[in-house]
Amino acid sequence: MDAIEYNRIDDYLLGRLEGDGLTAFEQQLQTDMEFAKRVNQQKNALDLLRKVGDFEMKKEVQEVQDLFEKGKQSKSLLIVLRPWLVAAASIALLVFAYVAFQVPTAEQLFNSNYLAYDIGYGNRAGSDPVEMKLAEASKYYKEQKYAEALPIFESAQSEIKEAKLLLMTGITYLELNQFDKAQASFSQLVTQKDPAFQYHGLWYSAMSYLKAGDIEKAKNQLQQLVNAEDENDVFKQLEAMKILKKL
């Protein structure tokens, strides 16, 4: 958690967020499980401060914390502080360190980074039966009815050899926790080196490994994304860098 997010959550918990900022915060709280966990952790930290002393003294504690972080604390300052304030400052520093520096789990990284790729086949009048079926499967895919979409994607594999179908099939396997089959699809994508979807294969392979709890294999795929060089943008390269820094 960076300082900006820490302060934003602090403002929310202290009732300082208003208008669009408050609305956006509450929406994120409902849709982002990882963010909701961080908010709850910070709320617990404030609850600890309430137990130590009056809630209004939190501002004083923050000033003490700032002095410690900047290396400007002095012996005289500590002498004049009441014992309960020193204790509160210590608790605040310990809880802040816990929230800021804990290593996220594979599940947390998956939940905060995964999103099924928005792609599909259009339902064109006069198209052949396979394309009509794929349009139906795309509808299921967008509605997150992956069990209904999967048999159509699988049956189309013998008819259509293209990267988009491989990607959608792999993501569908991932959503249904069929990790080996998902990895087979993503591996084919990477091997094909299709300029449109090659790096999608690496990214979703990493996501599949995270969901399965295999951090080392996920790191390998993410590192390949980070190392990739392309005259066009590499899909999710920045996100891969951020995840690797947390692992």
PEURJO-V83520 format. One record per helix or strand of 3 or more residues. SS is the DSSP state (H for helix, E for strand). FROM is the first residue (numbers start at 1). TO is the last residue. If there is no record, write none. Layout:
SS:FROM:TO
SS:FROM:TO
This chain:
H:3:13
H:19:31
H:33:52
H:55:70
H:75:80
H:83:101
H:106:113
H:129:142
H:146:156
H:163:175
H:179:192
H:198:212
H:215:227
H:237:246
